[in-house]
Amino acid sequence: MPNIKSAKTRVKQSEKKYMRNKAIRTFIRHLRRNTMSTLVAKTLELTAAQVQLNEFKKQIDKAWAKGVLSRNTSSRIKSSMEVLFKKTYN
C-alpha cells in the first residue's frame, strides 16, 4: 500500500480505469459474438444486418476514442466484420 497521498490517488484512479476498460471490453466481446452469429446465420434482412453492423462499428469507434482499444485493433475488428458481412450478403 502506498504511503504518499498522490500515490494513493493514482492507485484509486488506475483501479477505476481498469474496471471501466474491463466493462467496455466485455461489452465489445459480447456485441462481436452476437453480430457474428447473426451475420453467419443470415437471420436478418440486408438492411437490418447493415444497421446492426453500423451499430457494432459505432461501439468499436467509441471504445477506440476512450482509449480502450488501439487504432489497429479497432480497424482490424471492423475490417473482419465487414468481410464477413460482404461474404454473407453478396
C-alpha angles and dihedrals in degrees: 000000000000121000100201117083095229090051090052089051092050091052090053092046094048091049090051092048091047092054092047093049092046091053092049093047091050091049091049091049093053092044090051092051093048093047093048093049093050092047094048094045090047090217094147133066119251095262094046091048090050091051091051092047091050091050089051092051090047092055091047090052091050091052089050092049091052091050097247094118127034121239095253093047093051091046092049093050093048092046094051090049091050090051090051091048094050093046092051101041102035 
